[in-house]
Amino acid sequence: MQVQVVYASRHGASRRYAEAIAEVLEGEAQSIDAVKSFWGDAIVFVTGVYGHSLNKDMIQFLAEHRSELYGRMWAGVAVSLIPGEVEWHGSKIGGPIYVRQYLQLLERPPLALADLPGAVSMNTLNDEEREQVNEVFEILGMTPADLDKVDPTLVWKVANRIKEIARQC
Ligand SMILES: Cc1cc2nc3c(=O)[nH]c(=O)nc-3n(C[C@H](O)[C@H](O)[C@H](O)COP(=O)(O)O)c2cc1C
């Protein structure tokens, strides 16, 4: 089975996971900009969460290619900072909720859905982005002083764990 891993990544976390998943499944990871056709028997989509929504570039990509993707086998991965399901201003949010957004974008049921821990390097963000991340930290019960404690190497660790587990299977 040929696996095509398609990602949209702003700060690199989804790209790293996409590359790790592609390595494990002996497929190929491609950024949405590099996708010329859908050749995979199965397609794995990987993207980060911004403002409680999957990355808009991925949403737009899926909407634009909806007809080509119709009937294809797929899996969806959401990369975010909020690990579990939480209630926020009357809505449910968090990794397990974010990843379900794929279900509204693709017709057929997925092979799998997964939410993985993201990371962010605060010094790469502009003021508006910092504010959004601040809100996420508030939800997590952390203060702005904790912002720079987010460990960007977490993504490497989880990606490597995915590879290790796959090697043992
Ligand atoms: C501006 C901004 C907004 C974000 N909003 C959320 C959010 O609403 N919920 C969440 O869990 N994580 C949020 N995150 C964390 C990202 O999902 C996380 O950094 C992820 O690793 C990004 O993936 P990427 O680097 O592949 O784009 C946000 C990050 C940034 C920079």
The ligand as an ORCA input file, in Angstrom:
! r2SCAN-3c Opt
* xyz 0 1
  C      -1.064     31.766     17.013
  C      -1.232     30.386     17.587
  C      -2.489     29.920     17.966
  C      -2.644     28.634     18.525
  N      -3.880     28.210     18.916
  C      -4.004     26.995     19.511
  C      -5.270     26.548     19.990
  O      -6.293     27.206     19.839
  N      -5.334     25.343     20.620
  C      -4.222     24.560     20.808
  O      -4.326     23.496     21.415
  N      -3.003     24.939     20.327
  C      -2.881     26.135     19.699
  N      -1.655     26.532     19.234
  C      -0.515     25.633     19.306
  C      -0.220     24.976     17.934
  O      -1.276     24.135     17.572
  C       1.090     24.170     18.044
  O       2.129     25.100     18.225
  C       1.359     23.285     16.863
  O       2.553     22.584     17.143
  C       1.511     24.050     15.563
  O       1.773     23.153     14.503
  P       2.635     23.593     13.225
  O       3.947     24.103     13.751
  O       2.823     22.352     12.431
  O       1.858     24.624     12.466
  C      -1.493     27.799     18.676
  C      -0.232     28.268     18.269
  C      -0.088     29.536     17.731
  C       1.280     29.995     17.307
*
